[in-house]
Amino acid sequence: MSIVLTLAFVFVLLDSFVIPKEQEHIAPPPEPEENETELSVLKEPLVTNTSYEDENIKISIEALRENGTDFYVADIRITDAAYLRTALAKNSFGRNIKETTSETAQANNAIFAVNGDYYGFRDTGFVLRNGVLYRETGSGRALVIDGEGNFSVADEDDNDAKSFMDNGAWQILSFGPALVESGEIVVGASSETSKSLRSNPRTAIGQVSQLHYIVIVSDGRTKESKGFSLLELAREFDRRGCTVAYNLDGGGSSTMYFNGRIINKPTDGRKEGERTVSDIVYIGYQ
């Protein structure tokens, strides 16, 4: 009997965290008609190790250190919300379908990318990506990005995912918490209830103004870099003028990718290197 129970327990663990379960494969978009406008770069972009600029996208990245933490700030300006995109690992939606941030970024020709909300680690939380709704079971407060590229934070328990989509939502990311709303910091020391949550690698995204965004990734869980608390992270967005900022998946998932390379030093505190995740947020044309 004990052997049967042990085998059953092992199967549950494998089913929850290891065995991939594809629910939907995303078909590539149809080829544009001759009279359709295709998202493309018209001129050769200006690219350095820390910047990218073409007629539609401008990105600059700073490497900084504060409070014993190394962190990286990307200042992003785009001309259309269509360039603020998301992608799913292996181009598929489902449980335990994972790739590293860099693998998914390269598969989608991303110029810049960070890990997303790791939707595949949970069974709840709205999943709306590039205007397509994949999951409509709510779980908390989500980041909603509308078709104009504007950010807001909404309570999933009090709203219907389809109504967001019908009203033109472009992306919904469900992790949290919100860091800044209406230009005010909305987290404090009480938001982090245990020592393990205070200082960690973090990934978060914020909006300064129309089509102007800030993305921050902090290193952590090492002797060189302790990581940010949520409050410390919120302050970084606040001092850069963000009206809304939202925390994404962190810890070993926290990864910033730019122009074919990893900018930060991902680690879960035990081993270095990228963690495989279910999705990314990226800037690009595909």
ZIDA-V806481 format. One record per backbone hydrogen bond with DSSP energy under -0.5 kcal/mol. CO is the residue of the C=O (numbers start at 1). NH is the residue of the N-H. Records with the same first field share a line. If there is no record, write none. Layout:
CO->NH  NH
//
This chain:
1->5
2->6
3->7
4->8
5->9
6->10
7->11
8->12
9->13
10->14
11->15
12->16
13->17
14->18  19
21->95
24->93
25->27
33->36
36->38
38->40
40->42
45->47
46->53
50->61
51->48
52->59
53->46
56->79
57->54
58->77
59->52
60->75
62->64  73
64->71
66->69
68->226
69->66
70->219
71->64
72->74  217
73->62  75
74->76  215
75->60
76->213
77->58
80->83
81->84
83->85  284
85->282
87->280
88->91
89->92
91->26
93->23  24
94->97
95->21
96->98
99->277
100->104
101->105
102->106
103->107
104->108
105->108  110
106->109
108->286
111->259
112->283
113->257
114->281
116->249
118->121
119->122
120->96
127->134  135
128->172
129->132
132->129  134
135->127
136->138
137->125
140->142  156
142->144  154
143->173
144->146  152
145->170  171
146->149
150->146
152->144
154->142  156
155->158
156->159
160->164
161->165
162->166
163->167
164->169
165->168
168->147
170->131
171->145
172->128
173->143  175
177->247
179->186  187
180->245
181->184
184->181
188->191
189->192
191->193
194->197  198
195->198  199
198->200
200->228
201->251
202->218
203->248
204->216
205->246
206->214
207->243  244
209->212
211->78
212->208  209
213->76
214->206
215->74
216->204
217->72
218->202
225->222
226->221
228->200
229->233
230->234
231->235
232->236
233->237
234->238
235->239
236->240
237->240  242
238->241
243->183
244->207
245->179  180
246->205
247->176
250->253
251->254
252->275
255->115
256->263  264
257->113
258->261
261->258
264->266
266->273
271->268
275->101
277->99
278->89
279->116
280->87
281->114
282->85
283->111  112
//
